[in-house]
């Protein structure tokens, strides 16, 4: 990576800077840890923390803002998913590296005050019926120290015969979904990696890891982007890169997962990632950057990346880190 790109990436909000320092610049741990500590007090992290409601929620809702109109303009085609409510805000802060201690009391407040829009009788940390929503709740609960062991078992119980997951299971689907599977895998891996999470009596243990490996096989067998039966691209948009990442499956987001899982498991990169890696490589511009290609519509607290068509620091970081991991391991 050119020094000019490194400098460009380091001139970033603490939420990105500390990751660049750790994973690309290979700075000493005390340097990137100091930058990470600033996430709670500066920039994007501090701004999102300031949006938290006194009852522990964001925007007054679990997955949707309290004022979201499910039957009006908010739900019209093209309006987009709102990204401001509790689950999305927690996931963003976790992925930015915020220390859980900055959200002291949030687990208790959400247990008392937050319930799912799908069924208001369901407590927040117990999850609901959607695999993607439950995966985020599993990861966030493990990060903050909530007891989400029953939710971990939910993924063992709701895995399809193909090895993945599908949010439409509640409507009778028995097929796996790329979107649901990558979100579930990310949630399970975060749960496994959370060293300080409480372990309840229903801890699934090895069953959960077995489920994760089967989910990985589902994606790898399809090279992250192809229908197994016909070879066509599935889902549409898999090769379109956009930040912030949302629930959509893309090859960049999937490779980022497999990088993290490989490091966690002490395993080498799977050769079936090769085609996805070359998709990522093909989008690198001559100056070493990647462009923002899309922006997922929907309500946000504030923008954290550039408009489509402009060089994206976030995408450049994720893509560079993925290629570095792959190339170093293959070498």
N, C-alpha and C positions, 0 to 999 in steps of 0.2 A: 504494500500500500504506500503510495507516495507520501512524503512528509507533509506536503500541503494538505492532503486529505486528513491525515492524522491530526494536524493542527486545527483544521476546520471542525472535526468531530469533537475535539477536546474543548472547543469554544462553545459549550452547550450548557443547557440546564443541568443541575446536579443529577437529575433522574437519569439522564443519558451519560453524562460525563464519567460517573464512577464506573460504569460498565465498560466504557471505552478504555479507561485507565487500566482496569483489571484484565480485560480479555484481548485487547488489541495492542495497547502500549506496554503491557506487562509491568506496570508500575508496582513498587513495593506495597505490601498490604496496608501499611499505615497511611499511605497516600490515598488509595481508592476508598478505604474505610472512612477517612475524613470527608471525602467528597460525598460518600453515601449518607453520612450523618446529616449533611446539609439538606437532604430531601425533605426533612420534616420542617425546616425553617425557612427555606428559600424556594422561589420559583414555582414550578408546576405542583410539586408535592404539597407545599405550604398552601397554595391556592386551593387545591382540592380538599385539604383538611379543613380549611376555613368554611367550606360549603356544607359541612356536616351539621345536621339538625341536633338540637339539644337531646332528643330522644334516641340518638345514635344512628338514625337513618340519614340518607341523602335524598333530597327531593320528596320526602315524605312517603316513600314507597319502597317495597322490597326489590322488585324488578322493573316496575314502571313508576314514573312520577305520580304523586297523589292526584294531580290535576289532569292526568292523561285521559282523553276522551276515546274510549274504545269503539264508539259508534259514530264519531264525527271526523273532522279534518285530520286529527292526529293519526287516525288509522287508515287514512286514504292511501291508495296505491302511490308509491313514490315518496311518501312522507318520511319513511325511514323509522327504524327503531330508536326510541330515545335512549341515550347513553348516560343519563344523569342520576339514576336511582341507586339504591344501596349496593346491589350486587355488582354493578358495573364500576362504581366508584371504589369499592373495596378491591376488586380485581386489579384495577389500574394502579392503585397505591402499592399493592403487593408486587406487581410486576416492575414497578419503578424502584423497588428495593427499600421501601419505608420499613423502619423497624417497628415490630408489633407493639412495642411499649408506647409508641406515639398515639396509639388508639386504646389506651387503658380504659376499661369500663365499657367498651363497645360491645363485647360479647354479651355481657349482662343486659345492657340496654336493648339490644336487638332481640334477645330472648324474651324480654318483657313487652316490647312495643311493635315489633315487625312481624307481619304475617303475609303469606303469599296471595297475590291477586287471583291466582287460579282457584284457590280455596282458602278463604280467610281463617278457617279453623286450624290450618297447618302452621306450626311454629317455625320460625325462620331457620333455625339450625337443623331442623329435621328434613328440609328440602321439600320438593313437591313431586311432579311426575315427569318433568322435562329433563332429559339427560344433560343437556348443555347447562341449564340453570343449576342442576344438582352438582355438576362437576365444578363449577365456579364456587359454589357454597362449600363443597368438600375442601377445596384448596384454601379458601379464605378461612374456614373454620380451623383447619390444621395450623395455619399460619398464626392465628390469633389465640389459639389455645382452647377453642370450643371442643366439646366432645361430639365428634361427628362420626363415630365408629359405626352407628347404624346406617348412616348415609353411605359409608364405604361399602358395607355389605349390600346395599341397594344395587350397586354396579355389578356385583357378582351375580345377583339374582336376575338382572335385566339385560344380560349380554345375549345377543342373538346367536343363532347357530353358526352364522358366518364368521363370528368372532368380534364384530364391532357392536355399535349401539345405534339406536335411532330414536329421536325424540317423538316420532310418530307411533311408537309402540302402543301408546294409549288408544290410538285410533285403529289398531289392528295390524300395523305393519310388522312383518317378521324379517324384513331385509335390513341390512346395516346401511348407515349413512356416512359419507366422508366427513361432513360437518360435525355430526354428533360424535363420531368416533375420535376425531382429533381433539375436540374439546374435552371428551371424557379422559382420553389418555393424558392430557396435560393436567387435569384435575387429580387423577390417581397418582401421577408422578410427584406432584407437589405434596400430596398427602404422605407418600412414602418418604420423601426427603425431609419432612418437618420433624426434626429430632425431638422437639419438646412437646409434641402433641400428646394429649392424654389418651390412654388406651382403655376403652370401656370393655365390658364383658362380651360384647358382640364383635370384637376385633376380628376381621376376616383373615388376617395374616397372609399365609402363602397363597390362599385362594385369590386374593386381590392381585398379587404380582402375576400369577398365572393368567388371570383375566387381562392384565395389561399386555403381557407378551402376545396373547392371542389377538388383541386389538392391533398391536403393531404389525403382526403378520398379515392381517386383513389389508392394511394400507400398503405394506411393502409388496405384497403379491400383486397389487394393482399399480405399482411404481408411483404411488401417491396421486395419480391423476388419470388413470384409465379405467374404463369399465372392463371387468374381467372377461365378459362374454364376447364383446365386439371390438375392444381396444379403443373405442372412442373416448374423447376427453370427458371426464366427469369429475367434479361438477363444473359447470360453466364458471369462468372466473378464477379457476385454480392457478392460472399463470399470470394473473393480474395482481400487482403488488400495491398495497395501500397500508399506510399507518395513520392512525392507530389500528392495530389488529382488533377485530371484533369476533363474531362467532363463525365467520366464514372460513372455510378451508382454503388455503393456498399452499403451493409447494414450498414457499419460503417459510411460512409458519410451521409446516409439517417438518421440514428439514431442521428448523430450529429446535423442535421437540426432540427429534431423533438424536441430535447432537447432545442435548441435555441428558437424555436417557442413556446414551452410549457412555458418557462420562460417569453417570451414576452407577451403571452396571459394570463398568470396567471392561467394556466390549469394543471391538473395532467397528467402524462404519459398515453397514450392510451394503454390498455391491449394488443392490437393487435401487439404491438412492441415486445412482449415477445419472440417470436421465434428468431427474429433478435438479441435481447439482448443475448440469449443463444449461438448464433453463435459467437458473439464477446467474450463471456466468455470462450467458448471452446478453443479459440486460445491463451489464456493467458498461458504462460509457468510457470513452478514451481517457477522461480525467480521473477515473477511479471511483465515480459516484453512481448512484442509482436514482432514477426519477420516481417521484410520486406519480402513480398511474391512475389513481382513483381516490375518491373520498366517499366513504359510506354515509348516506344521508341520515339525518336524525339529530335531535337536540343534544348539545354538549354544553358543559360548563364554560369551556374556553378551548381555543385551538392550540394544539401542541405540535403540529407539523405543517408543512407548506401545502400550497394548492397543487392540484394535478398539473404535471408538466414541469415542475421545478425540482431541483436536486433535493433529496430528502436525507437529512442526517440519520434519522432513525432507520430507514431502509438500508442506507449505506452501511450502517453499523451491523445490522442483522445479516445482511448478505455477505459482507466481508468476513464476519466471524464464522459464518457457515462454510465459506470456501476455504478459509484458513484451517479450520478443523479437518475438513475433508482432505485437502491437499497434504497437510502434514501427516495425517494418518496413512494416506496412500503411499506417501514417499517412504 
